[in-house]
Amino acid sequence: MSAKTSVSILAALAIGLALSSAALGDIPPPRPPEPQTDNTTPTPPAVDPNSTNLDQPAPAAPSDAQTKEEAAFAAKEALAKTLVKRDGVIALPGGEASISVVDGFAYLDPADANKLLTQIWGNPPGALGNVIGAIVPRDVDALNANSWAAIITYDNDGHVSDSDAAAIDYDDLLKQMQTSSEQVNEERAKAGYEPITIVGWAQKPSYDATNHKLYWAKHLRFGSSNDTLNYAIRALGRTGVLQVNVIADIKQLPDINGQVPKLLSMVSFAQGHRYADFNESSDPVAAYGLAALVVGGVAAKAGLLKWLIAAAVASWKLIAVAIAGVGAVIARFFRSLFGGKPGTPAG
């Protein structure tokens, strides 16, 4: 592993430690998880038609809270039906890349992807930055327990070199991240918060050097039993990285692993924006390599973002979005730490 790669990794790990205490200082303790909506009609107590007892209980009326929950769920169901599931070859906003939708999947444009994330799944607006679309299973309802989505964003920090690909020891990288998270969790405990544990690789990082695509999955645990899946796909381009973050439950890992080859095949850069089109004399260069892409959200897992704490008690979809969204924060940190290529814009 090169010296520059080691410095990048250590910097990513250190920023979580440096910022976690300050970031947690004014965050109220998370509230208990809210009860899930029960869409079934309560069974009224049995009434004996032959009885003369006038004291038999009347059927219970739904509570105000239950009525509000049912109304909220119905509103989300109505919104989910308005999502337009597109197919074919979709040019992504900005023109750098496209999605070639295969059977069984559909593309949501930016407006519908944001509707899914915020209005249906309840994430904070802008949680994942500038969303340029999403890939979803075509025949799975957004509110179904088996639903998932691959949220697409684009990071134009510059050309990311893959020269460190063969030198990365991902087992060692995992140990570094786990050690860092343990140290950060000590600070979280002092502030009254539950730990966020990197349990391990749910899917060990794998890099396709021919197509310049990287994917991995982290198994995370919030507190003692709230497990979630952080699945990431990165496609390297001429001057940026197409980011595909899969929002799914840890129990869906086998299904997601089975779909990853299709997801990888759907993502491609347009002619002139491909990795091979990089012009060393004029194109901006990112200040980090593949290892830093994988480290990614360490600072968020350390408690950097306020909305991560709120998300951690609500739903796995919130947790996964919160973790995925901090990648851009780390990227901006590296850019400011190392600077861009002399004489070129920083992205």
MITIFI-822339 format. One line per 3 residues: for each residue z, y, x of C-alpha. Coordinates in pm, whole numbers, plus 32768, in hexadecimal, padded with zeros to 4 digits. Each point is the difference from the previous one (the first is absolute). Layout:
BEGIN
Z/Y/X | ...
# end
This chain:
BEGIN
8000/8000/8000 | 7F9A/8150/8096 | 80F7/8114/8056
7F64/80E4/7EFA | 8024/7EF3/7EF6 | 816C/7FC6/805F
8049/8173/7FEC | 7F57/8014/7EAC | 80CD/7EDF/7F78
8146/8086/808A | 7FB3/8159/7F74 | 7FC8/7F70/7EA6
8144/7F3D/8013 | 80BF/812C/8085 | 7F91/80F2/7EF5
80A7/7F2D/7EF7 | 8148/800C/80BC | 7FE5/8172/8049
7FB9/806B/7E9C | 80B9/7F07/7F27 | 8156/80A9/7FFC
7F7C/8159/7FAF | 7F13/7F7A/7EFB | 8119/7F48/7F4D
80F7/811E/800C | 7FBF/8095/7EA8 | 7F87/7ECD/7F43
80E2/7F8E/7EE3 | 805C/7E8D/7FF9 | 7EF9/7F32/7F48
804E/7FB7/7E97 | 8005/7E96/7F7E | 7EB1/7F6B/7F99
7FA1/8058/7E9D | 7FE7/7EDE/7F0A | 7EA4/7F7C/7FC2
7F63/8046/7EB2 | 802F/7EE6/7F04 | 7ECD/7FFF/7F20
807F/7EF0/7F1A | 8094/804A/7EAB | 8174/7FA6/7FF0
804A/7ED6/7F1D | 80DF/8077/7EE1 | 813C/7F3D/7FAE
7FC7/7EE5/7F07 | 8057/805C/7E9A | 8066/7EF8/7EFE
7F49/805A/7EBD | 80FB/7F33/7F31 | 8131/80A9/808F
80C6/80FB/7F36 | 809C/8094/8139 | 7F9B/816C/7FFD
807F/802D/8163 | 7EDE/7F4C/80A5 | 7F6E/80D9/8117
7EBF/80BC/7FC3 | 7EE1/7FCD/80F7 | 803D/80CF/8138
7F25/8132/8027 | 7F63/803A/8158 | 80C2/80F4/80D7
7F75/8154/805C | 7FE3/7F8E/816B | 7F3F/7EC8/7F9D
7F1B/80CB/7F1F | 7FB6/80F5/811B | 7FBB/7EE5/80F5
7F13/7F59/7F0E | 7F4E/814B/7FC0 | 7FDE/803E/8177
7F73/7EA3/8038 | 7F0C/802D/7EE1 | 7F8C/8149/8098
7FC2/7F54/814D | 7F43/7EE8/7F53 | 7F20/8104/7F5D
7FC4/80A7/8151 | 7FAF/7EB3/80A5 | 7EED/7FC8/7EFF
7F57/8146/806A | 7FCD/7F8D/8169 | 7E8C/7FE0/8049
7FC0/7ECA/80D4 | 7EC0/8032/80C5 | 7F28/7F0A/80C0
7ED5/8006/80E9 | 7FED/80C3/8146 | 80E0/8135/7FEF
7FDA/811D/80F9 | 815E/807E/8049 | 8050/8174/7FF5
7FA5/80A6/8148 | 7ED5/7F1F/803C | 808D/7F49/8130
802A/7EAD/7F5A | 7FB5/7F2D/7ECE | 8090/7EE2/7F34
7F21/7EDC/7F9C | 80B9/7F6A/7ED7 | 7FF2/7E84/7FEA
8036/7F1F/7ED1 | 8161/8002/7F78 | 804D/8160/8078
7FC8/8164/7F90 | 800D/815A/809A | 80CC/811F/7F71
7F8D/815F/805A | 80FF/80F9/8091 | 8068/8086/7EAA
8040/7EA6/7F70 | 80A6/7F84/8141 | 80F4/8123/7FF1
8037/7FC3/7E8C | 805B/7E98/8051 | 80EF/8064/8115
80B1/8121/7F57 | 7FE4/7FEE/7E87 | 7FFF/7E85/7FD6
80CD/7F86/8129 | 80D5/813B/8018 | 7FD1/8064/816E
802A/816C/806C | 7EBA/80C8/8002 | 7F66/7FFA/815A
80D5/7EDB/8073 | 7EDA/7F6B/80BB | 7F58/8144/8062
7E92/8034/7FB0 | 7FA8/7EC5/7F3C | 7E88/7FC6/7FF3
8004/7ECE/7F22 | 8095/7EAB/7FC0 | 7F91/7E96/7FEA
80A3/7F36/7EE9 | 7FDA/7EA3/7F6A | 7F0B/8031/7EE1
80A9/7F20/7EFE | 816F/804E/8044 | 80A8/810C/7F2D
80A6/8117/80C8 | 8150/7FBE/7F58 | 7FF3/7E89/8030
8108/7F73/80EE | 7EE2/7F6B/80CF | 7F47/8149/8025
7FBA/8095/8156 | 7F21/8109/8097 | 7F64/8052/814F
801E/8179/8026 | 7EFA/80A7/80DC | 803A/8135/80D8
7F51/808C/8133 | 80A3/8084/813D | 7F1A/80DB/80D2
80E1/801C/8132 | 7EDF/7F9F/80E0 | 7F6C/7EC9/809F
8108/7EF1/802E | 7FC2/7F36/813A | 8029/7E88/7FE4
801A/7FD4/8178 | 8169/7F8B/7FDB | 7FA6/7EEF/7F04
8017/7ED6/80EC | 8139/8080/80AC | 80DF/802A/7ECE
811C/7F06/7FE2 | 8045/800E/7E8A | 8139/7F29/8018
8092/80F5/80F9 | 7F8E/8125/7F29 | 80B6/7F68/7ED6
8140/7FDC/80CD | 7FE8/816F/8067 | 7FD8/806C/7E96
8121/7F25/7F8E | 80E4/8084/8112 | 7FA7/8163/7FA2
803F/7FBF/7E8F | 8155/7F67/804D | 8065/8139/80BD
7F82/80DB/7EE6 | 80BA/7F2F/7F00 | 8145/8054/80B2
7FB8/816D/7FB4 | 7FA1/7FA9/7E9A | 814B/7F48/7FD2
80C2/812F/807D | 7F49/80D3/7EFD | 8050/7F07/7EEA
7EAB/7F5C/7FDD | 7F95/7E98/7FF9 | 7F40/7F71/8128
7E86/7FE1/800E | 7FB4/7EC4/80C2 | 7EBA/7F92/809D
8022/7E8C/7FB6 | 7EC8/7FA3/80BF | 7E8B/7FE2/7FEE
7F90/7F93/7EA9 | 7EAC/7FEA/80A7 | 7FE8/8027/8179
7F0C/8114/806B | 7E9B/7F8F/8033 | 7EE3/80D0/808E
7E8F/7FBC/7FC8 | 7F66/8097/813B | 7E9E/7FD4/7F7E
8033/80C5/7EBF | 8121/80D5/8084 | 80EC/7FA7/7EE4
8175/7FC3/8022 | 80F0/7F71/7F00 | 816D/7F9B/7FF0
8122/7FE3/7F0D | 8173/8049/802C | 8113/7F5C/7F36
8105/810C/7FB8 | 8154/7FEB/7F5A | 80B4/8120/7F5A
8175/7FBA/7FF1 | 805A/7E91/7FF5 | 7EFD/7F70/7F13
7EF3/80FC/7F9A | 7ED1/7F76/80BA | 7EAB/80A5/8008
7EAE/7FD4/80A4 | 7F5C/8103/80E0 | 7E96/7F83/802B
7F11/80DA/80C4 | 7E8E/7FF5/8056 | 7F65/80F7/80F4
7E8A/802B/803A | 7FAD/80CB/8138 | 7EE3/80F9/7FEE
7F57/80FB/80DF | 8104/8114/7FD8 | 8109/7F71/7F1B
80A3/7ED7/7F59 | 7FC9/7F85/7E9E | 8156/7F92/7F84
8028/7EF9/7EF1 | 816B/7FCA/7F95 | 803F/7EDE/7F17
8114/8044/7F03 | 808C/7EAC/7F9E | 813E/7F34/7FDA
806F/7F1E/811C | 7FD3/7ED6/7F14 | 7E8D/8053/7FEF
7FCD/7FCF/8177 | 7F3E/7EB6/7FDE | 7F16/809E/7F01
7FCC/813B/80D1 | 7FC1/7F34/813B | 7EF4/7F45/7F42
7F5C/8147/7F96 | 8009/80AF/8154 | 7EAF/7F77/8079
7F5D/8092/7EC7 | 80B4/814C/802D | 7F90/8010/816C
7E98/7FB9/7F9C | 7FFB/8114/7EFB | 8055/811A/80F3
7EF4/8091/80E3 | 7F9E/8144/80AA | 7EB6/80AF/7FC4
7EF2/8019/8109 | 8065/810F/80F5 | 8173/7FD4/7FB9
802D/7EA0/8089 | 80DD/7FAA/8126 | 7ECD/7FC3/80D9
7F7E/815F/7FB2 | 811C/80A2/80C6 | 7F8C/8111/80EF
80F7/8017/811F | 7F83/8157/806B | 8033/80AF/7EB3
80CF/7F38/7F06 | 8179/8033/7FD8 | 80E0/7EE9/8081
8144/7F8C/7F5D | 8139/8012/80D5 | 8063/7E98/7FB1
7F75/7EA0/7FFA | 801D/7EC5/7F30 | 816F/7FC1/804D
8062/8152/7F73 | 7F38/7FBA/7EC3 | 80D3/7EC8/7FCA
814B/80AD/804C | 7F94/8106/7F04 | 8116/8037/7F06
8135/7FC3/80D6 | 807E/8161/7FC2 | 7FE1/7FD5/7E88
80BC/7EB8/8009 | 810D/80BE/80BC | 802E/80E9/7ED9
7F23/8126/8063 | 7F74/804E/7EA7 | 80E0/805C/7EDE
7F28/7F5C/7EFB | 8016/7EB4/80B9 | 8171/7FEC/7FA4
7FB8/8042/7E91 | 7EE3/7F06/8006 | 80D6/7EF0/809A
80CD/7FD3/7EC5 | 7EEB/8010/7F01 | 7EEC/7F02/8035
7F4A/7F40/8111 | 7EC6/80C5/7FB6 | 80BE/8142/804C
8093/7F6F/813E | 7EB0/7F8B/8082 | 7F56/814C/7FB9
8118/80BF/80A8 | 7FE6/7F30/813D | 7E87/800B/800E
7FF2/8177/7FC9 | 80BB/805A/813A | 7EEF/7F85/80EA
7F63/8159/8005 | 814D/8097/8068 | 800F/7F1C/8130
7E94/804C/8053 | 8042/8177/7FFB | 812F/7FC6/80DF
7F2F/7F4B/8105 | 7EF7/8110/7FED | 80FE/8111/8046
80AA/7F31/8110 | 7ECF/7FA2/80CC | 7EF8/80F9/7F8B
7E93/7FBD/7FBB | 7EE0/7FDE/80F0 | 7FD5/8142/80C7
7EFF/80E5/7F69 | 7FEF/7F45/7EB5 | 80A2/8041/7EB2
8143/7F44/7FBA | 7F84/7F7F/7EB0
# end
